[in-house]
Amino acid sequence: MERFEQEFLTKLDELVSIESVYHDAEATSEAPFGKGPAEALNCVLRWGEEDGMIVKNVDGYAGHIQLGEGRGEDAASVLVHLDVVPPGPGWTKAPFALTEEDGRLYGRGVLDNKGAAVAAYMALKQIKTEGVALKRPLRFIAGIDEERHWACMDHYFQEEPQPKTGFVPDADFPVITKEKGILDVEVTQPLFNIETSAPVFLQSLHSGERENMVPAAAEAELVMYDAAELERLYKLLEHMLAADQFKVEAHGSVLRLDVYGTPAHGAAPDLGDHAAVKLGQVLEQLPLDQAGLTFVQKLLAEWGDSTGRLLGVQKETSDAVLTVNAGVVRYDASTKQAKIVATVRAPAEVPLAELRAQLDTWAERRGMDLRVLDELPGHSLQSDHPLAQMLLDVYEGHTGERPAPLAIGGATYARVLKDGAAFGPLFPNRENTAHQADEWMYFKDLLLCTKMYEDVLQRLGQAENL
């Protein structure tokens, strides 16, 4: 067991050390998502080659490792992603190095999704080592554009057949049978009648890097034409400055504000503290120029409401509520443009066409342009489906518990399967640190995941009716 654990840590360390963040400037025909994601894919496929399994790299977009002979359409699959979101601010550990401390493993991707990828791979390797007889092949499929627009899976399944069944270790236990529908949108607002002579002039506001991350930092540049307003601003910020939530730098009449919040996954915005929204709540108390005030009170405030109520799209079902996360916020008086990029996640039962129509109505009423960047319909697997019940059986067999299946706001590769469900790696009552600073998981949890994934893969490989 000691040797197994060391190999697990070595593989995870190698994978975490790869900065597999999408970089458009680095994209080539061999590495369509940039150098880091390509390196992560090649790393994992190399493991498969070294361990004597069938390996295929599909044009640098995605790849698979197969155990057992047979056609791809007959395979049972486990799907993982090897790309990660940018680290963002606030880390106390090195984000792209595996740190082990008090039973915890730290690093970007340890939870989302490199830790589970290693667990699933080690489970597959164990089945090979033990010589388990399989009735159909098992495929470990790895994508590298999951955190963005899933172009990896689109291309992979143009070239490879779609497995009928499988699981995705990229969410929570015990099993996820419902995933929300997703609209990623960009809203732009042209800035007119900019008044540079207002007592306080908003020159710029920047926050966030990805629509699926709650921004942990925001910065604004103001021109303070009235010294009295500067004093009032310091009073407004007094308690936040003391708590290190704001930083102020003055250069003559130009003031830079840096605001700090708490990052979180855009699928669960209420777990974070949105830095740009926090900044907007301060700015709207100042006598801003009209363009700046309109941006703060309309565009930022309405898209900063995570319930969607201010946009007129609030929705709730028995097991899910709609959420909104404005992950990218930009305001620039010099270019006369403002922009928000957001992810809207609605219960699986809500038709996305209906949601689009409501957002179009909002944009038309506000005189703004709204463009849909990406659209993913909701995914649902009946809770009494044999796959869902088998996953619950495995979970109960290893934990002694059998909770009800869950619905989530995140999007997993389960959507690309006819019959698919997400299964771990996050256990109930564990802290969800995906997309956060100092992302971590307990090593013992990942080892338990490995045992459960081996159990699931064996059952899938020996079943004919799943």
C-alpha positions as CSV (number, residue, x, y, z in Angstrom):
1,M,0.0,0.0,0.0
2,E,2.9,2.3,0.8
3,R,4.2,1.9,-2.8
4,F,0.8,2.6,-4.2
5,E,0.4,5.8,-2.2
6,Q,3.8,7.0,-3.3
7,E,3.0,6.4,-6.9
8,F,-0.3,8.3,-6.5
9,L,1.5,11.3,-5.0
10,T,4.2,11.2,-7.6
11,K,1.7,11.2,-10.4
12,L,-0.4,14.0,-8.8
13,D,2.7,16.1,-8.2
14,E,3.7,15.8,-11.8
15,L,0.2,16.7,-13.0
16,V,-0.3,19.6,-10.6
17,S,3.1,21.1,-11.5
18,I,1.8,21.6,-15.1
19,E,0.1,25.1,-15.5
20,S,-2.7,23.7,-17.7
21,V,-4.5,27.0,-18.0
22,Y,-5.9,28.0,-21.4
23,H,-3.8,30.6,-23.2
24,D,-5.1,31.8,-26.6
25,A,-1.7,33.3,-27.5
26,E,0.0,29.9,-27.1
27,A,-2.5,28.0,-29.2
28,T,-1.1,26.0,-32.2
29,S,-2.5,23.2,-34.4
30,E,-0.7,20.6,-32.1
31,A,-1.8,22.5,-28.9
32,P,-5.2,24.1,-29.6
33,F,-5.6,25.3,-26.0
34,G,-2.0,26.3,-25.4
35,K,1.2,24.7,-24.1
36,G,0.0,23.8,-20.5
37,P,-3.2,21.9,-21.4
38,A,-1.3,20.0,-24.1
39,E,1.5,19.1,-21.7
40,A,-1.0,17.8,-19.2
41,L,-2.7,15.6,-21.8
42,N,0.6,14.2,-23.0
43,C,1.6,13.5,-19.4
44,V,-1.4,11.3,-18.7
45,L,-1.3,9.5,-22.0
46,R,2.3,8.7,-21.4
47,W,1.3,7.0,-18.2
48,G,-1.1,4.8,-20.2
49,E,1.7,3.9,-22.7
50,E,4.1,3.1,-19.9
51,D,1.6,0.8,-18.3
52,G,0.9,-1.1,-21.5
53,M,-2.6,0.2,-22.3
54,I,-4.1,1.4,-25.6
55,V,-3.6,5.1,-26.0
56,K,-4.8,7.7,-28.5
57,N,-4.3,11.4,-28.7
58,V,-7.1,13.0,-30.8
59,D,-5.4,15.9,-32.5
60,G,-4.3,17.5,-29.3
61,Y,-7.9,18.2,-28.2
62,A,-8.4,15.2,-26.0
63,G,-7.4,11.6,-25.7
64,H,-8.1,8.3,-24.2
65,I,-6.5,5.3,-22.5
66,Q,-8.3,2.0,-23.1
67,L,-8.0,-1.2,-21.1
68,G,-9.2,-4.3,-23.1
69,E,-9.9,-4.8,-26.8
70,G,-13.1,-3.7,-28.3
71,R,-14.9,-0.9,-30.0
72,G,-15.3,2.6,-28.5
73,E,-19.1,2.5,-28.7
74,D,-19.1,-0.6,-26.6
75,A,-16.8,0.8,-23.9
76,A,-17.7,1.9,-20.5
77,S,-16.0,5.2,-19.7
78,V,-14.7,7.5,-17.0
79,L,-14.3,11.1,-18.2
80,V,-11.9,13.6,-16.6
81,H,-10.5,17.0,-17.4
82,L,-6.9,18.1,-17.0
83,D,-7.2,21.9,-17.5
84,V,-7.6,24.2,-14.6
85,V,-8.7,27.8,-14.0
86,P,-6.1,30.5,-13.3
87,P,-4.9,30.5,-9.7
88,G,-6.0,34.1,-8.9
89,P,-4.9,36.0,-5.8
90,G,-4.8,34.9,-2.1
91,W,-2.7,31.7,-2.2
92,T,-0.4,30.9,0.7
93,K,0.9,27.8,-1.0
94,A,2.5,27.5,-4.5
95,P,-0.5,26.8,-6.8
96,F,1.4,24.8,-9.3
97,A,3.3,22.5,-6.8
98,L,1.8,19.7,-4.7
99,T,2.0,20.6,-1.0
100,E,1.2,18.0,1.6
101,E,0.4,19.3,5.1
102,D,-1.6,17.7,7.9
103,G,-3.2,15.1,5.7
104,R,-4.2,17.7,3.1
105,L,-2.9,18.0,-0.5
106,Y,-2.8,21.6,-1.8
107,G,-2.5,22.8,-5.4
108,R,-4.5,24.1,-8.3
109,G,-6.6,21.2,-9.6
110,V,-6.2,18.9,-6.6
111,L,-10.0,19.0,-6.3
112,D,-11.0,20.1,-9.7
113,N,-10.1,17.8,-11.4
114,K,-6.5,16.5,-11.3
115,G,-6.8,14.6,-8.0
116,A,-9.8,12.6,-9.3
117,A,-8.1,12.1,-12.6
118,V,-5.2,10.4,-10.9
119,A,-7.6,8.4,-8.7
120,A,-9.5,7.2,-11.8
121,Y,-6.3,6.3,-13.6
122,M,-4.9,4.4,-10.7
123,A,-8.2,2.5,-10.4
124,L,-7.9,1.5,-14.1
125,K,-4.3,0.5,-13.6
126,Q,-5.2,-1.7,-10.6
127,I,-7.8,-3.5,-12.7
128,K,-5.1,-4.3,-15.3
129,T,-2.6,-5.3,-12.6
130,E,-5.1,-7.7,-11.0
131,G,-6.0,-9.2,-14.4
132,V,-9.8,-8.7,-14.0
133,A,-11.7,-10.3,-16.8
134,L,-13.8,-7.7,-18.7
135,K,-16.8,-8.2,-20.9
136,R,-16.2,-4.9,-22.6
137,P,-13.4,-2.3,-22.8
138,L,-12.9,0.4,-20.3
139,R,-12.0,3.9,-21.5
140,F,-10.4,6.7,-19.5
141,I,-11.2,9.8,-21.6
142,A,-9.4,13.1,-20.8
143,G,-10.3,16.6,-22.0
144,I,-8.4,19.8,-21.7
145,D,-11.0,22.6,-22.3
146,E,-13.6,21.8,-19.7
147,E,-13.1,25.1,-17.8
148,R,-13.9,27.1,-20.9
149,H,-16.1,25.9,-23.8
150,W,-15.7,22.1,-24.1
151,A,-14.2,22.3,-27.6
152,C,-12.1,19.3,-26.5
153,M,-15.2,17.1,-26.2
154,D,-16.8,18.5,-29.3
155,H,-13.7,17.5,-31.4
156,Y,-13.1,14.2,-29.6
157,F,-16.6,12.9,-30.3
158,Q,-16.4,14.0,-34.0
159,E,-13.5,11.5,-34.3
160,E,-14.5,8.9,-31.7
161,P,-17.7,7.0,-31.0
162,Q,-19.7,8.1,-27.9
163,P,-19.8,5.5,-25.1
164,K,-23.3,4.8,-24.0
165,T,-22.5,4.8,-20.3
166,G,-20.0,6.0,-17.8
167,F,-19.3,8.3,-14.9
168,V,-17.5,11.5,-14.2
169,P,-15.5,12.1,-11.0
170,D,-15.9,15.9,-11.1
171,A,-18.5,16.9,-8.6
172,D,-19.9,15.5,-5.3
173,F,-20.8,12.2,-3.7
174,P,-23.1,10.2,-3.4
175,V,-24.1,10.7,-7.1
176,I,-25.3,13.6,-9.3
177,T,-28.3,12.8,-11.4
178,K,-29.2,16.4,-12.4
179,E,-27.1,19.2,-13.7
180,K,-28.3,22.7,-14.4
181,G,-28.6,24.2,-17.9
182,I,-26.0,26.9,-18.6
183,L,-25.9,30.1,-20.6
184,D,-22.6,32.0,-20.7
185,V,-23.2,35.5,-22.0
186,E,-21.4,38.7,-22.7
187,V,-23.2,42.0,-22.1
188,T,-21.7,45.2,-23.5
189,Q,-22.7,48.8,-22.8
190,P,-21.5,51.8,-24.9
191,L,-20.7,54.8,-22.7
192,F,-22.2,58.1,-23.7
193,N,-22.0,61.6,-22.4
194,I,-19.0,61.0,-20.1
195,E,-18.7,63.9,-17.7
196,T,-15.1,64.3,-16.7
197,S,-16.0,67.3,-14.5
198,A,-18.2,65.4,-12.0
199,P,-17.0,65.5,-8.4
200,V,-15.8,61.9,-8.8
201,F,-15.0,60.5,-12.2
202,L,-14.8,56.7,-12.8
203,Q,-12.0,56.1,-15.2
204,S,-11.9,52.3,-15.1
205,L,-13.0,49.2,-13.2
206,H,-11.5,45.8,-13.8
207,S,-12.4,42.5,-12.1
208,G,-12.3,38.8,-12.8
209,E,-10.7,36.5,-15.4
210,R,-13.3,33.8,-16.1
211,E,-17.1,33.7,-16.1
212,N,-17.1,30.6,-14.0
213,M,-15.1,32.1,-11.1
214,V,-16.3,34.5,-8.5
215,P,-13.8,37.4,-8.7
216,A,-11.5,37.6,-5.7
217,A,-10.2,41.0,-6.6
218,A,-11.3,44.2,-8.2
219,E,-9.6,47.5,-9.0
220,A,-10.9,50.9,-9.9
221,E,-9.3,54.2,-10.9
222,L,-11.1,57.4,-9.9
223,V,-10.4,61.0,-10.4
224,M,-11.4,63.0,-7.3
225,Y,-12.1,66.6,-8.3
226,D,-13.5,67.4,-4.8
227,A,-11.2,66.9,-1.9
228,A,-14.2,66.6,0.5
229,E,-15.3,63.5,-1.4
230,L,-11.9,61.9,-0.7
231,E,-12.4,62.3,3.0
232,R,-15.9,60.9,2.7
233,L,-14.5,57.9,0.8
234,Y,-12.0,57.1,3.6
235,K,-14.8,57.2,6.1
236,L,-16.9,54.8,4.0
237,L,-13.9,52.4,3.8
238,E,-12.7,52.8,7.4
239,H,-13.7,49.4,8.7
240,M,-12.8,47.6,5.4
241,L,-9.4,49.2,5.3
242,A,-8.8,48.0,8.8
243,A,-9.8,44.4,7.8
244,D,-7.5,44.6,4.7
245,Q,-10.5,44.3,2.3
246,F,-9.6,47.5,0.6
247,K,-6.4,49.2,-0.4
248,V,-6.2,52.9,-1.5
249,E,-3.3,54.6,-3.4
250,A,-3.5,58.3,-4.2
251,H,-1.4,60.0,-6.9
252,G,-2.5,63.6,-6.9
253,S,-6.2,63.7,-7.8
254,V,-6.1,60.1,-9.2
255,L,-7.1,57.4,-6.7
256,R,-6.7,53.6,-7.2
257,L,-8.9,51.3,-5.2
258,D,-8.1,47.6,-4.8
259,V,-10.8,45.4,-3.3
260,Y,-10.5,41.9,-2.1
261,G,-13.2,39.3,-1.9
262,T,-13.3,35.5,-1.7
263,P,-13.1,33.3,-4.8
264,A,-15.5,30.4,-5.5
265,H,-16.8,28.4,-8.4
266,G,-19.2,30.3,-10.6
267,A,-21.7,27.5,-10.2
268,A,-22.0,28.4,-6.4
269,P,-21.5,32.2,-6.3
270,D,-22.9,32.5,-2.8
271,L,-19.9,30.6,-1.5
272,G,-17.7,33.5,-2.5
273,D,-17.5,37.2,-1.8
274,H,-17.7,39.1,-5.2
275,A,-15.0,41.8,-5.1
276,A,-16.5,43.9,-7.9
277,V,-20.0,43.9,-6.3
278,K,-18.4,44.9,-3.0
279,L,-16.6,47.7,-4.8
280,G,-19.8,48.8,-6.6
281,Q,-21.6,49.1,-3.3
282,V,-19.0,51.7,-2.2
283,L,-18.8,53.6,-5.5
284,E,-22.6,54.1,-5.7
285,Q,-22.5,56.2,-2.5
286,L,-20.2,58.7,-4.2
287,P,-21.2,61.6,-6.6
288,L,-20.0,59.7,-9.7
289,D,-20.2,60.9,-13.2
290,Q,-23.5,59.7,-14.9
291,A,-21.9,57.1,-17.1
292,G,-20.0,55.6,-14.1
293,L,-23.1,55.7,-11.9
294,T,-25.3,54.0,-14.5
295,F,-22.8,51.2,-14.9
296,V,-22.5,50.7,-11.1
297,Q,-26.2,50.9,-10.4
298,K,-27.6,49.1,-13.4
299,L,-25.1,46.8,-15.2
300,L,-23.0,45.8,-12.2
301,A,-25.7,45.7,-9.5
302,E,-28.2,43.8,-11.6
303,W,-25.7,41.2,-12.9
304,G,-24.1,41.1,-9.5
305,D,-27.3,39.8,-8.0
306,S,-26.7,36.0,-7.8
307,T,-30.4,35.1,-7.6
308,G,-31.2,36.7,-11.0
309,R,-34.1,38.6,-9.4
310,L,-32.9,42.0,-10.6
311,L,-32.6,40.6,-14.2
312,G,-36.1,39.2,-14.0
313,V,-35.0,35.6,-14.4
314,Q,-35.2,34.2,-10.8
315,K,-36.3,30.6,-10.9
316,E,-36.6,27.7,-8.4
317,T,-37.6,24.1,-8.5
318,S,-37.8,21.5,-5.8
319,D,-34.1,20.7,-6.0
320,A,-32.4,23.7,-7.6
321,V,-32.4,27.4,-7.9
322,L,-31.1,29.7,-10.8
323,T,-27.8,31.4,-10.1
324,V,-25.9,34.2,-11.8
325,N,-22.2,34.9,-11.6
326,A,-20.6,38.0,-13.3
327,G,-17.1,36.5,-13.5
328,V,-15.6,39.2,-15.7
329,V,-16.3,42.9,-15.2
330,R,-14.7,45.7,-17.3
331,Y,-15.4,49.5,-17.4
332,D,-13.1,51.8,-19.4
333,A,-14.0,55.5,-19.9
334,S,-11.1,55.9,-22.4
335,T,-12.6,53.4,-24.8
336,K,-16.2,54.3,-23.9
337,Q,-17.0,50.6,-23.3
338,A,-18.3,48.5,-20.4
339,K,-18.6,44.7,-20.4
340,I,-19.7,41.9,-18.2
341,V,-19.2,38.2,-18.9
342,A,-21.4,36.0,-16.8
343,T,-22.6,32.4,-16.4
344,V,-26.3,31.9,-15.7
345,R,-27.2,28.4,-14.4
346,A,-30.9,27.3,-14.3
347,P,-32.6,24.2,-13.0
348,A,-32.5,21.4,-15.6
349,E,-36.3,21.7,-16.2
350,V,-36.0,25.3,-17.4
351,P,-35.9,25.6,-21.2
352,L,-32.8,27.7,-22.2
353,A,-34.8,29.3,-25.0
354,E,-37.1,30.8,-22.4
355,L,-34.2,32.0,-20.4
356,R,-32.5,33.6,-23.5
357,A,-35.7,35.4,-24.3
358,Q,-36.0,36.9,-20.8
359,L,-32.4,38.1,-20.9
360,D,-32.9,39.6,-24.4
361,T,-35.8,41.5,-23.0
362,W,-33.7,42.8,-20.2
363,A,-30.9,43.9,-22.6
364,E,-33.4,45.6,-24.9
365,R,-35.0,47.5,-22.0
366,R,-31.5,48.6,-20.8
367,G,-30.2,49.5,-24.3
368,M,-27.4,47.0,-24.1
369,D,-26.1,44.3,-26.3
370,L,-26.2,40.7,-25.1
371,R,-24.4,37.8,-26.9
372,V,-24.6,34.2,-25.9
373,L,-21.1,32.7,-25.8
374,D,-21.9,29.2,-24.8
375,E,-25.0,27.1,-24.1
376,L,-25.3,23.8,-22.4
377,P,-28.8,22.2,-21.9
378,G,-29.4,20.7,-18.5
379,H,-28.7,17.0,-17.9
380,S,-30.9,14.5,-16.1
381,L,-30.6,10.8,-15.2
382,Q,-33.5,9.2,-13.5
383,S,-32.6,8.4,-9.9
384,D,-33.9,4.8,-10.3
385,H,-31.7,4.2,-13.4
386,P,-29.5,1.1,-13.0
387,L,-26.3,3.3,-13.3
388,A,-27.5,5.7,-10.6
389,Q,-28.4,2.7,-8.3
390,M,-25.1,1.0,-9.0
391,L,-23.1,4.1,-8.1
392,L,-25.2,4.4,-4.9
393,D,-24.5,0.7,-4.1
394,V,-20.8,1.3,-4.5
395,Y,-20.9,4.4,-2.3
396,E,-22.9,2.6,0.4
397,G,-20.5,-0.4,0.2
398,H,-17.5,1.8,1.0
399,T,-19.1,4.3,3.4
400,G,-22.0,2.6,5.0
401,E,-24.3,5.4,4.0
402,R,-26.9,5.8,1.2
403,P,-27.9,9.5,0.8
404,A,-30.3,10.6,-1.9
405,P,-28.9,11.7,-5.3
406,L,-28.1,15.4,-5.8
407,A,-28.7,18.2,-8.3
408,I,-25.8,20.6,-9.0
409,G,-25.1,23.9,-10.8
410,G,-21.8,22.8,-12.2
411,A,-21.4,21.2,-15.6
412,T,-19.6,17.9,-15.9
413,Y,-18.8,15.7,-18.9
414,A,-21.7,13.4,-17.8
415,R,-23.7,15.6,-20.3
416,V,-21.9,14.1,-23.3
417,L,-23.0,10.5,-22.4
418,K,-26.5,9.1,-23.1
419,D,-26.5,7.6,-19.6
420,G,-24.0,9.3,-17.4
421,A,-23.6,10.6,-13.9
422,A,-21.1,12.5,-11.8
423,F,-19.6,10.5,-8.9
424,G,-17.4,12.4,-6.4
425,P,-14.7,13.2,-5.6
426,L,-16.0,15.6,-2.9
427,F,-17.5,13.9,0.1
428,P,-20.5,15.3,2.1
429,N,-19.5,17.9,4.7
430,R,-16.1,18.5,3.1
431,E,-15.1,22.0,2.2
432,N,-15.5,22.8,-1.5
433,T,-12.4,24.7,-2.5
434,A,-12.7,24.3,-6.3
435,H,-11.6,27.5,-8.0
436,Q,-10.5,29.0,-4.7
437,A,-7.1,30.0,-3.4
438,D,-5.3,27.1,-1.6
439,E,-7.4,24.5,-3.2
440,W,-7.1,21.2,-1.3
441,M,-8.4,17.7,-0.6
442,Y,-7.6,15.2,2.1
443,F,-5.3,12.5,0.7
444,K,-7.3,9.8,2.5
445,D,-10.4,11.0,0.5
446,L,-8.6,10.6,-2.8
447,L,-7.4,7.1,-1.8
448,L,-11.0,6.1,-0.9
449,C,-12.1,7.6,-4.3
450,T,-9.6,5.3,-6.0
451,K,-11.1,2.2,-4.3
452,M,-14.6,3.2,-5.2
453,Y,-13.6,4.1,-8.8
454,E,-12.0,0.6,-9.2
455,D,-15.2,-0.9,-7.9
456,V,-17.3,1.1,-10.4
457,L,-15.1,0.4,-13.3
458,Q,-15.0,-3.4,-12.6
459,R,-18.8,-3.5,-12.4
460,L,-19.1,-1.5,-15.6
461,G,-16.6,-3.7,-17.4
462,Q,-18.4,-6.9,-16.4
463,A,-21.9,-5.6,-16.9
464,E,-24.0,-6.0,-20.1
465,N,-27.1,-4.1,-19.1
466,L,-25.6,-0.8,-18.1
